[in-house]
Amino acid sequence: MLKSIHITVLVLSGIAYAFYPFNAEDTNTLGSFGRLQIETNYAYFKNYDGSSHQDYILQLTMGITPKVDLAVVFPYSAFRYPDREDLKGFNDASIFIKHILLDQKDFRLGYKITAVLDTGKKGIGYGKPVYNANVMLEKDIGDSTLNFNAFYTKAAQVEELRDTYGFYLHAYTNLYKYLTFGGELKYSIPEERDIKKKDIHILIGAVFHPTDRIDISLGLHKSLNRDKSFSNYGLLAGLLMKF
């Protein structure tokens, strides 16, 4: 069960760390070498089995070239169970590189490669390195953006898990100069080998931009498929600062 809960951390609020609170990776980069970005994100998930967990996430991103970013992610997780002792500690850290291959006026194509390192506390982390690849397509239509993410996660090396794949459909629009609103749909094969149901969830969120260097985000996640290993709903909040 611990690994199934960790999967929720990984996919819903862990590996992606995209345009928070959304999970679909965007095609934005910091634009030049040495530009820095700090994100502090929070997520709370209530699971169908009665357990819950909270994630506190620190992400540090640096621009490498105008089209390449490099980032490291440090999550801390706290789990509460109805029938056993609670568990908390550092989750697996990760590192990723994002590369935008094509950047036209209203269309962008890129990829992201992530390595989840075996650094988490026993019972929280995977226990072995896990790898993830994303391909991102974005299309601008007026003040709105449509995003498609296809992803593949290599996790079969971990006991009771399998490699998984899926996609995100994501759309967001700039309602005002200081506010972006959007939603996404996720469909994937769960990583736990004995789960037959597909992982399907939706997420709606808003990002407030008080300045061009600060984002404040809020989001609501809801699963559309019920399984004891899935999260029923989640609440997300984040703060982003660019330097």
Beta strands, then each sheet from edge to edge (+ up, - down):
strand 1: 36-47
strand 2: 52-65
strand 3: 68-80
strand 4: 87-90
strand 5: 94-103
strand 6: 107-116
strand 7: 130-141
strand 8: 144-154
strand 9: 164-176
strand 10: 179-188
strand 11: 199-211
strand 12: 214-223
strand 13: 231-242
sheet 1: 4+ 3- 2+ 1- 13+ 12- 11+ 10- 9+ 8- 7+ 6- 5+
end
